[in-house]
Structures are given as C-alpha cells and as structure tokens.
C-alpha cells in the first residue's frame, strides 16, 4: 500500500458527496431548529389558549351554579308555601270534623227531644 493510485474522478466524487452530506446535515439541523422554535411557540400559545378556555369554563360553571342555587331557593320557598297550605288544610279538616260531630250530636239530641214524652198513666186514688 505504498503507492495508492486513485483516480482523480473518484476522489472528486467522494469530496462532492462528502460536501453534499455536510450540506444536507446542516439543512436538517436548521430545519429541526426551526421546528423546535415553532413547537415551543405553539406550546406557549396552546397554554395561553388553555388558560383562557379554563377561565371561560370556570365563569360559565359559576353562572350555572348561581342559577342552580337560585332554583333551589325557589324550590324551598314553594315547599314552605306548600307546607303552610297543608297545615291550613289540616286545620280546616279538623274544624270540619268538630262541626260534623257537633251537628250529629245536636241532631241526635233534637231527635230524642222532638218525640212527645210518654206519659205514664197515673193511678187514680180511690
């Protein structure tokens, strides 16, 4: 291997291929760097958008919860009114029962007093 005879065309082809490989690798590195920047920008943008969407969703949920609490308050008021009305109805039923019992008592008493009393004949004294 003392004298290595290589054709100049082969050496030139290898040099051109080596230069092309270096150029291609540098282009790929540049593309990767650009993509990394784009991904980091998109990541930051997505984080900001996620934060905005989260705040919007929290506000929406807060409004929904306030509406639900208002509905629950309305239901409690209606339940309270219903309870009061049931108490009034129960009291009226009790009064009606007392009046019906009083009427039956008066009716029974009147029927027993309306019959003429039976008189027992008196024994005559001789």
C-alpha positions in Angstrom: 0.0 0.0 0.0 2.9 2.2 -0.5 1.6 3.6 -3.7 -2.1 4.1 -3.8 -3.4 5.1 -7.2 -6.8 6.5 -7.0 -8.4 8.1 -9.9 -9.0 11.8 -9.6 -12.6 11.4 -10.6 -13.2 9.1 -7.7 -11.6 11.4 -5.2 -13.6 14.3 -6.6 -16.8 12.3 -6.5 -16.1 11.4 -2.9 -15.3 15.0 -2.0 -18.5 16.2 -3.7 -20.6 13.6 -1.8 -18.9 14.5 1.5 -19.7 18.2 0.9 -23.3 17.3 -0.1 -23.7 15.2 3.0 -22.4 18.0 5.2 -24.7 20.5 3.5 -27.7 18.1 3.8 -27.0 17.5 7.6 -26.7 21.3 8.2 -30.0 21.8 6.4 -31.6 19.2 8.5 -30.2 20.8 11.7 -31.6 24.1 10.6 -35.0 22.6 9.8 -35.1 20.8 13.2 -34.1 24.1 15.0 -36.9 25.9 13.2 -39.4 23.2 14.1 -38.3 23.3 17.7 -39.0 27.0 17.8 -42.4 26.5 16.1 -43.3 23.8 18.6 -42.3 25.9 21.6 -44.3 28.9 20.2 -47.3 26.6 19.6 -46.9 25.2 23.1 -46.9 28.6 24.6 -49.9 29.6 22.5 -51.7 26.5 23.5 -51.0 27.1 27.2 -52.4 30.6 26.9 -55.5 29.4 25.0 -56.0 26.6 27.5 -55.8 29.2 30.3 -58.3 31.4 28.5 -60.7 28.5 27.9 -60.3 27.3 31.5 -61.3 30.8 32.8 -64.2 30.9 30.4 -65.4 27.5 31.5 -65.0 28.4 35.2 -67.1 31.5 34.7 -69.7 29.6 32.9 -69.8 26.9 35.6 -70.0 29.7 38.2 -73.0 31.2 36.5 -74.6 27.7 36.2 -74.1 27.1 39.9 -75.6 30.5 40.8 -78.6 29.6 38.7 -78.9 26.3 40.4 -78.8 27.9 43.8 -81.5 30.3 42.8 -83.6 27.4 41.6 -83.1 25.6 44.9 -84.1 28.7 46.8 -87.3 29.0 44.7 -88.0 25.3 45.4 -87.5 25.8 49.2 -89.9 28.8 49.1 -92.5 26.7 47.2 -92.0 23.8 49.7 -92.5 26.2 52.6 -95.7 27.6 51.0 -96.9 24.0 50.4 -96.2 23.1 54.0 -98.2 26.1 55.2 -101.1 25.3 52.9 -101.1 21.7 54.1 -101.2 22.9 57.7 -104.2 25.2 56.9 -106.0 22.3 55.1 -105.3 20.0 58.1 -106.7 22.6 60.5 -109.8 23.1 58.3 -110.3 19.4 58.2 -110.1 19.2 62.0 -112.6 22.1 62.3 -115.0 20.4 59.8 -114.7 17.1 61.8 -115.6 19.0 65.0 -118.5 20.7 63.3 -119.8 17.4 61.9 -119.6 15.8 65.3 -121.4 18.8 66.9 -124.1 18.6 64.2 -124.6 14.9 64.7 -124.8 15.4 68.5 -127.4 18.2 68.0 -129.3 16.2 65.5 -129.4 13.2 67.9 -130.4 15.4 70.8 -133.1 17.1 68.7 -134.5 13.8 67.5 -134.7 12.5 71.1 -136.4 15.7 72.3 -138.8 16.0 69.4 -140.8 12.9 70.3 -143.5 13.7 72.7 -142.7 12.3 76.1 -144.6 9.2 77.0 -146.8 9.9 80.0 -147.4 7.1 82.4 -151.0 6.9 83.4 -151.5 8.0 87.0 -153.2 5.7 89.3 -156.3 7.1 90.5 -156.9 7.2 94.1 -160.0 5.9 95.3 
